[in-house]
Structures are given as C-alpha cells and as structure tokens.
Amino acid sequence: MPTRLDDALIHQNYGTLEHVVNDDKRWFDRFYFNLQAVDGSLSIAQGLGVYPNMQVMDGFSLICTPDFQVNVRASRELVNGNRDQMDIGPIHAEILEPMKRWRFRLDENEYGVRYDFDYIANFQPLEPLRLVSSVEGRRVWDWTHFGHVGRVEGWAEIDGQRIQLSQDRHWAIRDRSWGVRPGVAVIEDTSEWFKQANWGSRYNWVCVQLESFYLWYFLTHETDGTPRFFEGLIRWSEQAGGLQEKVEKVVRHVEFTEGEHFVNAAVEVHLTSGRILKVNMRRLATSLHLRGGNYGGFNGIIHGMRQGPLKVTGERWMPSDSRLNPVSKGIQEHVVEVTCDGERGYGIFEIPFGS
C-alpha cells in the first residue's frame, strides 16, 4: 500500500517505500549519537532505528555519570510508513538542518531523567563506507555508514537537577548506518559465520575529534591480537583544508589494569600521505554501557524485535562500573580525552570486553 512518503520523488526501488531492497528481517536504518562532557562528568547516548521488514522503530536514551547509568528504551510499530517521524514514546530526534543540526529530546518519564539539546556539526561528514562479509552465500554483514562530529547546546536534568550543556564543554559524535548486520531482529548464533569470514572475535571502534581533524576507525582482531579487518578515515577541519584522508593502519598500545580495565590507548595513525599522527586517548571518569540500549541483547530483547504498538522500559544501574555491577557488562563506550601535537579533544573509544 502506498504511504504519504510515496508522494515524494524519493523512490529507489520498484516497490513502495514500505519495502527495501530485500526481505532480510535484519535490514535496518539507524543512527547512534554520543555526548561527552569534557570533564568526564557526563555522557548521554541516544540511538534510534527503523526496521522496515519488521515494521518496527525502536530507540534508547542512556544517561551516564561516574556513579550511575539510567536507561530508557522504547519500541513502536510503524504506522502508515511513518519511518521519518523519529518519535517513540518519550524519545525524540529531529533533523533541523541536514548534516548540520539535529535536536534530541527525552521527555519526562518514570526514570528521573530528561533533556532537550541541539547537536551542531563543526566538520563535514565522512564519506560513507560499505562493509561486506559473506559466508556460503549468506551475508553476515552488508552495511553502509558514515561518522560525524560536533558540539552540543541545551540542557539535561537528572533527579530534578538541571545541567546546562554548552558547546565549549560538551562535545559529541554520531554514526549513521543502514543495511544488514548481526544482532538485529533475529537471535541467532553467528559464531561459526564470524570464524569462517575471518572477521575476528573482538573489535575496537573509535570516533574522536580535535580542533584540526577527527578520526574514525573500526578494526577487528582475535583475542591474541591477530588483526582481521580494518577501515579508518580522518577528516581535516576547513582551516586545515577540509579533505578526507584514508588511514592505512593504526598501531595501538592499549593499557589495561586487572580484568582488562581500559585506562589508555597510544595510537599511531598511519595516513595514505605517509604522515603519522601520534594520538593518545586517556579514559575519563564516565564509561557508558550499551547493553542498556539493547546492544548485545538485554532481557531477551535485541534491536528490531516486535514489542507491540508501544512499549517503554528502563532501569537505573548503580554503580555503573561493570566490575561492581556485572549486569552492565558488554559493549563499553569509554569517554576519552584525546591529545595530538599539542591539541586536546574528546570522543569515544569503544570495546566490547573488559570494563
């Protein structure tokens, strides 16, 4: 059935906009956003995705301090193809100016947190990359994404205490992605596919910014460090020419304390130009735990699952430290202070292990 969006001149296949290029239940289109306070006192993540073949839109808001993390999750059915309306219960996102300004909002809810702020980009976005991996004709991965960075202004409120968010003290990154990947809509064992695809059992995703450039990379490796897959890009600021440059490789020295507790990463970033950037990422006091947003599954639910017309759930994890509260173990978004050639910046160092 045609929906209101079918009146727009935006079709990219032979069917209506209710349908995507194939019938894989895992097909998704979503964003991830993360705000970092430069003093390490706060991180806020919001994500929202649409799953056309499941007729589902779901999302989450995660608010984390050094002491606790509050999770709010929501899921709804798509109605008349309203996938462009990024509203699920109390969770809202709005594109005010494409590739430049977004508004994120969490309305009042039973978990004691809310916010209303704008993300303002200060660089051009990266050019999209497509990651593909197939095993015996089955696509393990086939998804496209790009990164972007900026600053934030607005407010957040935790237990009635309002925090003013300003561009000088609250930096942000976002990631846009669409396609097919594991861990969406269908719970299945992909360990053998991953092994055959030589994809690796661990990974490291990084998106950090300084004044003159921002760095994005994604690598996978085995537990013994054997490398498997790598893609990396940097985008220079307009003052530094504004160009995007491919990263040929990164050489990492990652420091952990007992129990793989991440504390620091010294990374040599080797560019296609031959230049080597020495980037250091020091963990700050707040690390956000993505299990609260259903990454890796939580309480039997993963992204894209049908949960009815509208469902809102959540909880508060105290403490947020997964060494003391194992329920939060899983993908860790470590807020890091970044230094390179006398510049200082902030961003996210993500790993799916340790604490």
HELIX and SHEET records of a PDB file:
HELIX    1   1 ARG A    4  ASP A    7  5                                   4    
HELIX    2   2 SER A  191  GLN A  196  1                                   6    
HELIX    3   3 GLU A  238  ALA A  240  5                                   3    
HELIX    4   4 LEU A  290  GLY A  293  5                                   4    
HELIX    5   5 PRO A  326  SER A  328  5                                   3    
SHEET    1   A11 ASP A  87  ILE A  88  0                                        
SHEET    2   A11 ILE A  91  GLU A  97 -1                                        
SHEET    3   A11 ARG A 101  LEU A 106 -1                                        
SHEET    4   A11 VAL A 113  ALA A 121 -1                                        
SHEET    5   A11 ARG A 138  ILE A 158 -1                                        
SHEET    6   A11 HIS A 170  VAL A 180 -1                                        
SHEET    7   A11 PHE A  28  ALA A  37 -1                                        
SHEET    8   A11 SER A  43  TYR A  51 -1                                        
SHEET    9   A11 VAL A  56  CYS A  64 -1                                        
SHEET   10   A11 GLN A  69  GLU A  77 -1                                        
SHEET   11   A11 LEU A 310  TRP A 317 -1                                        
SHEET    1   B 6 ASP A  87  ILE A  88  0                                        
SHEET    2   B 6 ILE A  91  GLU A  97 -1                                        
SHEET    3   B 6 ARG A 101  LEU A 106 -1                                        
SHEET    4   B 6 VAL A 113  ALA A 121 -1                                        
SHEET    5   B 6 ARG A 138  ILE A 158 -1                                        
SHEET    6   B 6 LEU A 129  VAL A 135 -1                                        
SHEET    1   C 6 ASP A  87  ILE A  88  0                                        
SHEET    2   C 6 ILE A  91  GLU A  97 -1                                        
SHEET    3   C 6 ARG A 101  LEU A 106 -1                                        
SHEET    4   C 6 VAL A 113  ALA A 121 -1                                        
SHEET    5   C 6 ARG A 138  ILE A 158 -1                                        
SHEET    6   C 6 GLN A 161  LEU A 165 -1                                        
SHEET    1   D 9 ARG A 202  GLN A 209  0                                        
SHEET    2   D 9 PHE A 213  HIS A 221 -1                                        
SHEET    3   D 9 PRO A 227  TRP A 236 -1                                        
SHEET    4   D 9 GLN A 244  THR A 257 -1                                        
SHEET    5   D 9 HIS A 261  LEU A 271 -1                                        
SHEET    6   D 9 ILE A 276  HIS A 289 -1                                        
SHEET    7   D 9 GLN A 332  CYS A 340 -1                                        
SHEET    8   D 9 GLU A 343  ILE A 351 -1                                        
SHEET    9   D 9 ARG A 202  GLN A 209 -1                                        
END                                                                             
